[in-house]
């Protein structure tokens, strides 16, 4: 029996995990839970993992009924919280939804249907931005990943992908036996803007299960809140820089070829076309298009700067280790 199969039919049972750490997201968290209760495919359980916040844990236990509320028993951060959810979940498929996102009613049903295909390791959906202010005119859709949403350039129909997007996906628990969970040295801790923990997990799963795959369905939709403080140039710059650091850490763990294959295509095709399109739009009298072209180039530069800084740091640490090793060795 392979992943995506079981005796008697396809897998159709899911536990959904929401990780939360911030009291200020309480209303959004409640809305996320309510969106899961309204699913056409009811989850066996909704697991709410609270990340080292005793006050939020107590409030969730007291005020959110019908949900399994547990504390993060691992290191602080999103990766530790997700690992806690994986260990707690009882269903063969485990879904993840951000605590500031609301799922469309058929979200879980669509993902579970895809995950049930023979050889499918997991499935992910589209995160549409729910702007709590408005989308900045200078922010191109190719950089919506900065605010945690699906960006222009991903497939527009069901298709295999290297990795799923962290705000809304599901995965088979069975694949974790040879793979392990999310690496705690990757992923967001509080407001540090880091990421790539789900990318790392998907790449390791593909390596451990040759011939298997992940699927993306743009019709499995969630609506991801984007507050005003994320719709700023300052946040854009810092998030791009943090993404570069995350990619460097991923490359150090898996090697640049595995860690950056999708990113190379994104830069060479998606961003190149976006800059050309924006310049043409500016020539035709749309000044905001020129701002978007500038944002694309700047965002790429910020990301590369973060990547290079982290790679230099690794190199300096390696040199220091060699120097210490030579100093400690007998002459």
DAWO-V526895 format. One record per backbone hydrogen bond with DSSP energy under -1.0 kcal/mol. CO is the residue of the C=O (numbers start at 0). NH is the residue of the N-H. Records with the same first field share a line. If there is no record, write none. Layout:
# DAWO-V526895
CO=NH ; NH
This chain:
# DAWO-V526895
1=4
2=118
5=8
12=92
13=43
14=94
15=46
16=96
17=48
19=50
21=24
22=25
24=28
25=29
26=30
27=31
28=32
29=33
30=34
31=35
32=36
33=37
35=38
44=15
45=67
46=17
47=69
48=19
49=51 ; 71
52=56
53=57
54=58
55=59
56=60
57=61
58=62
59=63
67=47
69=49
76=80
77=81
78=82
79=83
80=84
81=85
82=86
83=87
84=88
91=172
92=14
93=170
94=16
95=168
97=100
99=224
101=222
103=106
104=39
105=109
106=110
107=111
108=112
109=113
110=114
111=115
113=116
116=119
118=212
120=171
121=214
122=169
123=216
125=221
126=149
127=223
129=225
135=138
139=142
140=143 ; 151
142=145
143=146 ; 148
144=147
150=153
158=215
164=167
166=97
167=124
168=95
169=122
170=93
172=175
173=176
175=179
182=185
187=77
188=191
194=186
195=199
196=200
197=201
198=202
199=203
200=204
201=205
202=206
203=207
204=208
208=211
212=120
213=160
214=123
215=158
216=219
218=220
219=125
220=103
221=127
222=101
223=129
225=131
226=229
227=230
231=235
232=236
233=237
234=238
235=239
236=240
237=241
238=242
239=243
240=244
241=245
242=246
243=247
244=248
245=249
246=250
247=251
248=252
249=253
250=254
254=258
255=259
259=263
260=264
261=265
262=266
263=267
264=268
265=270
268=272
269=273
270=274
271=275
272=276
273=277
274=278
275=279
276=280
277=281
278=282
279=283
280=285
281=284
285=288
286=290
287=291
288=292
289=293
290=294
291=295
292=296
293=297
294=298
295=299
296=300
297=301
298=302
299=303
300=304
301=305
302=306
303=307
304=308
305=309
306=310
307=311
308=312
309=313
310=314
311=315
312=316
313=317
314=318
315=319
316=320
317=321
318=322
319=323
320=324
321=325
322=326
323=327
324=328
